[in-house]
Every structure is written in structure tokens, then in C-alpha cells.
Amino acid sequence: MFACTLFGIDRQVYYRRIKRTSSRQLIASEVVSLVLKIRNTMPRIGAKKLYYLLKSHLSELKIGRDKFINILKANHLLIMPKRSYHITTNSHHRFRKHQNQILELRICRPEQVWVSDITYIGKRDNPCYLSLITDAYSKRIMGFNVANNMNVQSSLIALKKAIKQRIDKDRTLIHHSDRGIQYCSYQYQKLLHQNNIKCSMTQNSDPYENAVAERINGILKQEFNIDKFNQQLDVMKALVKNAIDIYNNKRPHYSNYMLTPSQMHQQNVVEMRTYKRKTPAIKNITGV
């Protein structure tokens, strides 16, 4: 007599349950393998974007969104966001500060607005600063530079790289940034003027006034861990370059309707997704 009969369980039911459990474990193992493969290049990419990238595979496995989340949770693969903040803006200087020109602006195409920022990615013994120029419409990083200081030269290098990638130089382009001394400096303003780029700046310390730039900083730090490496400058430059290449060409964006920044940058038909903020000072805040 089988033990399952003693406990009042039908033998066929017992073996079907074992088979289902084994099948579920096998499928879950395959899902975890697919996730880890993507996480090799995008270490902290979130569940929503993972589900989008793996949708065709998950469909074959008959795994829906909720079941996918449950598998990630059971295998401790859900990502908890981390917050870090370092002040890199010095707005107490004698240079001219420009008005914010994008508060009421509807951004509807690439190379309409570039946003700039400087973020801290180093450690105390190896301080490093990343200067970024990002297209507000496509979220594509157009230019960047890593330096061990916050001198204007690093920001100029990032801007020059972005200008080299500019496609249509006849259309109006606005450069938006905080009121840091790097962006207000004579050399930086001269380069903008020479390339017929209008200047726009935040008016206070509200991060929502430069939300796209702040969000890109967060993605590079939280998902690619570029601020966790304690390496020399040349190594940091290589690590950041690799992360930005993956970010531009492989990582889907929710605000781009899951297109990558490079895909979004090659067209102007898709309307940029916008988000409302709690206070009415700024009507449209773009998200990533």
C-alpha cells in the first residue's frame, strides 16, 4: 500500500503534483538564467524593463507579468532603489546667469533641448566627476567626460563631443543646465554662441527644473554602479564609456515607450511621455 493512500491522497494526484512542482522549478530556473544573462551587462535593471526585454521568451514559457515578478522575488532578484546625493553645483559666482527657457516648452523632437549636469562618481581617495550632455527628448547621452576635478575643461569636452554628434545644425537647440560656474563661464558660453545654441538655466535649487539630467545620473549610478568603483581615472573613463554605450543602445526607457535612447533619437514621431509633479510651478516634467 502506498503511503499517499494512508493519508487519503489519490496516487495519481500525488504524482501529478510532483510533476507540476518539478516543471515549475525548471521554468523558474530558466527565467532566472535569462535574467542573469541581461544583468551581466545591466546589473541593476528593474523588473519592468526586464519583462519587456524577455517578453517573447516569457510568452513561450507561459509566464505573465505577475508570475515573473513572483519568480524574481522568490530568487531575491528584485532591485531596491538607492539614493545618494552630493552637491556639485557652485552658483555663487560673478558670471551671468540665464533664464529658464524650457518651463513651458513642449519638447517634441531630438536636438531641441540638451540638458547638462555634473555628478560625483568617485571615492575620497580617488575623486571623479562625470560631465553629461543628454538629449531631453530621446534621453540619449550625446557627450560626456570623466575628470578628477570640476574644472570647466571637463564640461567643455563633454559639450564638444555632443556638438560633433549634432545632426541638424540649422534647427533651434537649447542648452539647459543648473547655474554652476562651469556653465556660466566665458569659455562655455562662447562655445554655445559659436554653435548657435541658446542657453537656459534653472532658477533655484529645485531638482525638477533639471529632472532629465538628474534621472540619467540616477540610472547610471543605481543600475550600472558607476559610483561604486574605486579605480584610477583611466579605468573609470573606460567603465563609464562602456556603461553609457549599453545605456544608449540596449536599455529600454519607459518614457520612450520602451525604445532605447538611440532608437528614440532616430525619429520624431513618438511623443515624449511626461509626468506631473506635486507642485504646479512646472507643468511638464519628463521621466525616464
FENSULKA-V472925 format. One record per pair of residues at least 6 apart in sequence whose C-alpha atoms are under 7 Angstrom apart, sorted by sequence separation. I is the first residue (numbers start at 1). J is the second residue. If there is no record, write none. Layout:
i,j
I,J
I,J
This chain:
i,j
4,10
5,11
39,45
72,78
122,128
134,140
135,141
183,189
192,198
220,226
221,227
252,258
253,259
4,11
121,128
122,129
134,141
135,142
147,154
202,209
252,259
253,260
276,283
120,128
121,129
133,141
134,142
202,210
252,260
256,264
276,284
277,285
120,129
121,130
132,141
133,142
145,154
251,260
275,284
276,285
119,129
120,130
133,143
250,260
274,284
275,285
118,129
119,130
132,143
133,144
249,260
274,285
275,286
118,130
119,131
132,144
145,157
248,260
249,261
274,286
275,287
118,131
131,144
132,145
145,158
248,261
249,262
273,286
274,287
51,65
117,131
118,132
130,144
131,145
144,158
226,240
248,262
117,132
130,145
131,146
143,158
116,132
130,146
143,159
256,272
116,133
129,146
130,147
255,272
256,273
115,133
116,134
128,146
129,147
143,161
255,273
114,133
115,134
128,147
129,148
143,162
224,243
114,134
115,135
128,148
129,149
142,162
114,135
115,136
127,148
128,149
129,150
47,69
113,135
114,136
175,197
179,201
113,136
131,154
142,165
174,197
175,198
176,199
177,200
178,201
179,202
111,135
131,155
173,197
174,198
175,199
176,200
177,201
178,202
110,135
133,158
173,198
174,199
175,200
176,201
177,202
132,158
133,159
174,200
110,137
131,158
155,182
109,137
110,138
108,137
133,162
88,118
107,137
152,182
47,78
88,119
151,182
156,188
255,287
46,79
177,210
255,288
86,120
254,288
44,79
253,288
28,71
112,172
113,173
114,174
115,175
116,176
117,177
112,173
113,174
114,175
115,176
116,177
111,173
112,174
113,175
114,176
115,177
113,176
215,288
211,285
212,286
211,286
212,287
136,212
134,213
97,179
148,233
97,184
91,179
93,181
96,184
91,180
95,184
90,180
91,181
95,185
89,180
90,181
146,237
117,213
116,213
115,213
119,217
101,200
100,200
98,199
99,200
100,201
98,200
99,201
100,202
98,201
100,203
99,203
126,230
121,226
122,227
126,231
121,227
126,232
123,230
141,248
122,230
140,248
138,256
140,261
139,261
140,262
138,261
140,265
138,264
138,265
137,272
82,222
81,222
110,265
110,268
109,268
108,268
108,271
108,272
44,222
45,223
44,223
103,282
104,283
43,223
44,224
42,223
43,224
42,224
49,252
